[in-house]
Amino acid sequence: MPNHTTQYRLADWKESPLFERDDKVKVTRVDAEFNYEGELEGSAFLGYLMFYAADGTGTYSGWERFTGTFHGLPGEVILAHQGSFDAQAVRAKVSAVPGTGTGSLTGIGLGYEVRFEGHGPYPLTLEVE
């Protein structure tokens, strides 16, 4: 199946510290909402755990529940996120958790790799198998 284009837009971001040291090393929890617009259209709720190093760089992982449509047909899927960040950008690798798709997202592999800069919306090229 060919690649597909869509956009990813931040709707809500709530970040709270789990712990922080005096040297600025910290771990936070994020509850976020994003919207997809395009061939994949709908809303996503995400939960992240983020690690910040003393220099402001960091890594994160989390899970996303997407609910919406793919090519106009309803579906839902859970996506796993792995990423890193620095002062310039956030880099992410996102992929569907096998066996979690419903409706139009049943039995397909869905994912993307992206570098987010600025405030969006962020164009994405979905890799669909």
Residue pairs with C-beta under 8 A, 6 or more apart in sequence:
1 108
1 128
1 129
2 128
3 125
3 126
3 127
3 128
4 38
4 39
4 40
4 125
4 126
4 128
5 38
5 39
5 123
5 124
5 125
5 126
6 36
6 37
6 38
6 39
6 40
6 41
6 123
6 124
6 126
7 36
7 37
7 38
7 120
7 121
7 122
7 123
7 124
8 34
8 35
8 36
8 114
8 120
8 121
8 122
8 124
9 34
9 35
9 36
9 37
9 120
9 121
9 122
10 32
10 33
10 34
10 119
10 120
11 32
11 33
11 34
11 35
11 43
12 31
12 32
12 33
13 30
13 32
13 33
14 30
14 31
14 32
15 28
15 29
15 30
15 50
16 28
16 29
17 26
17 27
17 28
18 26
18 27
18 28
18 29
18 49
19 26
19 27
20 26
20 27
23 54
24 52
24 54
24 56
25 52
25 53
25 54
26 51
26 52
27 49
27 50
27 51
27 52
28 49
28 50
28 52
29 47
29 48
29 49
29 50
30 46
30 47
30 48
30 49
30 50
30 60
30 62
31 45
31 46
31 47
32 45
32 46
32 47
32 48
33 43
33 44
33 45
33 46
34 43
34 44
34 46
34 64
35 42
35 43
35 44
36 42
36 43
36 44
36 66
36 68
37 121
39 70
39 71
39 126
40 66
40 68
40 69
40 70
40 110
40 126
41 68
41 69
41 70
42 66
42 67
42 68
42 69
43 66
43 67
43 68
44 64
44 65
44 66
44 67
44 79
45 64
45 65
46 62
46 63
46 64
46 65
46 81
47 62
47 63
48 60
48 61
48 62
48 81
49 60
49 61
49 62
50 58
50 59
50 60
51 58
51 59
51 60
52 58
56 86
56 87
57 84
57 85
57 86
58 84
58 85
58 86
59 82
59 83
59 84
59 85
60 81
60 82
60 83
60 84
60 85
61 80
61 81
61 82
61 83
62 80
62 81
63 78
63 79
63 80
63 81
63 97
64 78
64 79
64 80
64 81
64 94
65 76
65 78
66 76
66 77
66 78
66 79
66 105
67 76
68 74
68 75
68 76
69 75
69 104
70 104
70 105
71 104
73 103
73 104
74 103
74 104
75 101
75 102
75 103
75 104
75 105
75 106
76 100
76 101
76 102
76 103
76 105
77 96
77 97
77 100
77 101
77 102
77 105
77 110
78 96
78 97
78 100
79 94
79 95
79 96
79 97
79 110
79 111
80 94
80 95
80 96
80 97
81 92
81 93
81 94
82 92
82 93
82 94
83 90
83 91
83 92
83 93
84 90
84 91
85 91
88 117
89 115
89 116
89 117
90 115
90 116
90 117
91 113
91 114
91 115
91 116
92 112
92 113
92 114
92 115
92 116
93 111
93 113
94 111
94 112
94 113
94 114
95 109
95 110
95 111
96 105
96 108
96 109
96 110
96 111
98 109
101 107
101 108
101 110
108 128
108 129
109 127
109 128
109 129
110 126
110 127
110 128
110 129
111 126
111 127
112 124
112 125
112 126
112 127
114 122
114 124
116 122
